[in-house]
């Protein structure tokens, strides 16, 4: 079990640039979540995948944000035309979900984004 | 919608003293509760969880929590803390029907263990 990995760990970008983050979940996990955590706050839900299907998006996820999980394995989160308010830690979590059941979400180390 | 309140933003405590970190959630028909710990510059690690059954849940590193449905609380306790327990602690509740089990989080409690 190699755990959830995220790349890059840190990203500094200028306002208006596009950035893309990658998340590799634990291999057999079918569910994948993206959260955002700003300084002094708890994580906030962004979006959720069941296999390759994106089943829910938070209203926090503006049109500038897009997430994919094309083969039901790794996922990418892209932010277009970044703004300073996008500066945060972006967390990915994966789980092995059973129908209607509750499972444990395992978190990656996060990608810290700083928009200048 | 579900919400989580962590009543203390910071808890300073001396080494080997007991500690309680408080967590309350808004009422729901069925609820699953979690405590995660975040060490500096690291990801979130699960401490313990309540899904069903016994209301006293034991987790890693000597932590335990008690689910109290009538008070809608899930307080985290440890009888004797170590310096290494210094970290940010987050309480979370699962919200969602069907297969989406997104977590709703509290703001976190910063535990500072002093020698």
Interface residues (C-beta under 8 A of the other chain):
Chain A: X4 X31 X33 X35 X40 X41 X42 X43 X44 X45 X48 X50 X55 X56 X91 X93 X95 X97 X99 X100 X102 X103 X104 X105 X106 X107 X108 X109 X110
Chain B: X4 X32 X34 X36 X42 X43 X44 X45 X46 X49 X51 X90 X92 X94 X96 X98 X99 X100 X101 X102 X103 X104 X105 X106 X107 X108
